[in-house]
């Protein structure tokens, strides 16, 4: 009797193993388990602006290389292509190379941080002391850390449109990102309270948030300026004080 029961059980297990897979195994076919070079898998809560900001690329380019016409049409699990950077002008690169070769017998000029002129004026987002400056080193500061007290006003550095207002980017806490034109974005992180909404138009000097310590160990404003998605030194754009 025991032998008969064993044989029946064995046959049942064998039958279950043909044509039926556990749910966890079937789910592997829904999305590729591994990402290739230059790919990013969209997570729940991601936005196109947030992804581009995190990866340091221009959000318009990210949309273009993925054929996304509406910035809101992304979904969790979607794999985006992220490779590529703004195309540089070959002629300019050639000119710079020739210039360096022709001056190889002279003493190289000292590096200076020259101010950058844009078609609009920049203003300081907060009057506090600069705790940490921009650094080009790998893993360095992508902007300025400015000291302040909880609840103090954080102001828009230039006129533009709010393209992100939330806390979905790790390490930035409550974050506001403003688009100023086709080239420039500015970002304001670690706020205690956000006072603007996405797609809202703001004026230069308008209060957009309250200073805080979200995502930071002490109250501060982390401020960035990005050109074509890449962080640049804010001190080259802000007025001297």
C-alpha positions in Angstrom: 0.0 0.0 0.0 2.8 2.4 0.9 4.6 1.6 -2.3 1.5 2.4 -4.3 1.0 5.7 -2.6 4.6 6.6 -3.2 4.3 5.9 -6.9 1.2 8.0 -7.2 2.8 10.9 -5.4 5.9 10.6 -7.6 3.8 10.7 -10.8 1.9 13.8 -9.5 5.1 15.7 -8.8 6.4 14.7 -12.2 3.3 16.0 -13.9 3.5 19.3 -12.0 7.0 19.8 -13.2 6.0 19.8 -16.9 4.6 23.0 -18.3 4.1 24.9 -15.0 6.7 27.1 -13.3 6.7 29.0 -10.0 5.4 32.6 -10.2 8.9 33.9 -9.3 10.4 32.0 -12.3 7.7 33.2 -14.7 8.3 36.8 -13.6 11.9 36.7 -15.0 10.5 36.8 -18.5 8.7 40.1 -17.8 11.9 42.1 -17.6 15.6 41.6 -18.3 17.4 40.7 -15.0 20.6 42.5 -16.1 21.2 45.9 -17.5 23.7 46.7 -20.2 26.2 49.5 -20.3 24.5 52.8 -20.6 21.1 51.6 -19.4 18.9 52.5 -16.4 15.9 50.7 -15.1 13.1 53.0 -14.0 12.0 52.6 -10.4 8.7 53.4 -8.7 8.6 57.1 -8.0 11.2 58.1 -10.7 10.6 61.0 -13.0 12.5 61.7 -16.2 13.8 65.0 -14.8 15.0 63.2 -11.6 16.7 60.4 -13.5 18.5 62.8 -15.8 19.6 64.9 -12.8 20.9 61.8 -11.0 22.8 60.6 -14.0 24.2 64.1 -14.9 22.7 64.3 -18.4 20.3 66.7 -20.0 16.7 65.5 -19.6 15.8 66.6 -23.1 18.5 64.4 -24.5 17.5 61.5 -22.3 14.0 61.8 -23.7 15.2 62.2 -27.3 17.4 59.1 -27.3 14.6 57.0 -25.9 11.9 58.4 -28.2 9.9 59.9 -25.3 7.8 62.8 -26.3 6.0 63.3 -23.0 8.2 63.5 -19.9 5.6 61.8 -17.8 5.4 58.7 -20.0 7.8 56.4 -18.2 6.9 53.5 -16.0 8.5 51.3 -13.4 10.6 48.5 -14.9 11.2 50.4 -18.2 14.8 50.3 -19.4 16.1 53.6 -20.6 19.2 54.2 -22.8 21.5 56.7 -21.1 24.6 56.6 -23.3 25.8 59.7 -25.1 26.5 63.3 -24.2 25.9 66.6 -25.8 27.7 66.6 -29.2 30.8 68.9 -29.2 31.9 70.9 -32.2 34.9 69.1 -33.8 36.2 72.3 -35.2 36.5 73.8 -31.7 38.3 70.8 -30.4 40.8 70.9 -33.3 41.4 74.6 -32.7 42.2 74.1 -29.1 44.6 71.2 -29.8 46.5 73.2 -32.4 46.7 76.1 -30.0 48.3 73.9 -27.3 50.8 72.5 -29.7 51.9 75.9 -30.9 52.5 77.1 -27.4 54.4 74.1 -26.2 57.6 76.2 -25.8 56.0 78.8 -23.6 55.0 78.6 -19.9 51.5 77.3 -19.6 49.1 80.0 -18.4 47.8 79.8 -14.8 44.3 78.5 -14.4 41.8 81.2 -13.6 38.1 80.9 -12.7 36.5 83.5 -15.0 32.9 84.6 -14.5 30.4 83.2 -17.1 28.0 85.6 -18.8 24.5 84.4 -19.5 21.4 86.2 -20.9 19.9 86.5 -17.5 21.3 87.5 -14.1 21.9 85.0 -11.2 21.4 85.8 -7.6 22.4 84.1 -4.4 19.6 81.7 -3.2 20.6 82.3 0.5 23.0 84.8 2.2 24.7 82.2 4.4 28.4 81.3 4.6 29.7 78.9 2.0 30.6 75.7 3.9 31.9 73.7 0.9 32.7 74.7 -2.6 32.2 73.0 -6.0 34.8 70.3 -6.8 35.6 68.6 -10.1 37.2 65.6 -8.3 35.4 62.3 -8.6 32.8 62.1 -5.8 33.4 65.8 -5.1 30.8 68.5 -4.3 28.6 69.2 -7.3 27.6 72.6 -6.1 27.8 74.8 -3.0 26.8 74.0 0.6 25.5 77.1 2.2 25.0 77.4 6.0 21.7 78.7 7.5 19.1 78.2 10.1 16.0 76.0 10.0 13.1 77.7 8.3 15.1 80.5 6.6 14.0 81.5 3.1 15.5 79.7 0.1 15.1 81.9 -3.1 15.1 81.2 -6.8 18.5 82.2 -8.2 17.0 83.2 -11.5 13.5 83.2 -13.2 12.2 79.9 -14.6 9.9 77.0 -14.3 9.9 74.4 -11.5 10.5 71.0 -13.1 10.9 69.0 -10.0 9.7 69.3 -6.4 10.0 66.3 -4.2 12.2 63.9 -2.2 12.8 61.1 -4.6 16.5 61.6 -5.2 18.7 59.9 -2.6 21.0 62.3 -0.7 19.2 65.5 -1.7 16.3 65.4 0.8 13.5 67.8 -0.2 14.6 69.1 -3.5 13.5 71.8 -6.0 14.8 72.0 -9.5 14.2 75.0 -11.7 14.7 75.1 -15.5 15.8 78.6 -16.7 16.2 78.0 -20.4 17.4 75.3 -22.9 20.8 75.2 -21.2 20.5 75.8 -17.4 18.9 74.2 -14.4 19.4 75.1 -10.8 18.8 72.8 -7.8 18.0 73.5 -4.1 18.4 70.6 -1.7 17.9 69.6 2.0 14.9 71.9 2.4 12.6 71.5 5.4 9.6 72.6 3.4 8.9 73.0 -0.3 6.7 76.0 -1.2 6.3 75.6 -4.9 4.8 73.0 -7.3 6.0 71.4 -10.5 5.3 73.4 -13.6 5.0 76.6 -11.6 6.7 79.7 -13.0 8.9 81.5 -10.5 10.6 84.9 -10.5 14.2 85.6 -9.5 14.4 86.0 -5.7 11.0 84.4 -5.1 10.9 82.2 -2.0 10.6 78.6 -3.1 11.4 76.6 0.1 12.5 76.8 3.7 16.0 75.8 4.6 16.4 72.5 6.4 18.4 69.4 7.0 16.5 66.7 5.0 19.1 64.3 3.7 21.9 66.2 5.5 23.4 66.1 9.0 23.1 69.8 9.7 20.8 72.6 8.4 22.2 73.9 5.1 21.2 74.6 1.5 22.9 72.6 -1.2 22.8 74.6 -4.4 23.7 73.5 -7.9 23.8 75.0 -11.3 23.8 72.6 -14.2 24.5 73.3 -17.9 23.2 70.8 -20.3 22.7 68.5 -17.4 26.3 68.7 -16.1 27.2 70.4 -12.8 29.2 73.6 -13.1 30.8 75.9 -10.5 28.1 78.2 -9.2 30.7 80.8 -8.2 31.4 81.5 -11.8 27.8 82.5 -12.3 26.8 84.1 -8.9 27.7 87.8 -8.2 30.6 88.4 -5.9 29.8 89.3 -2.3 
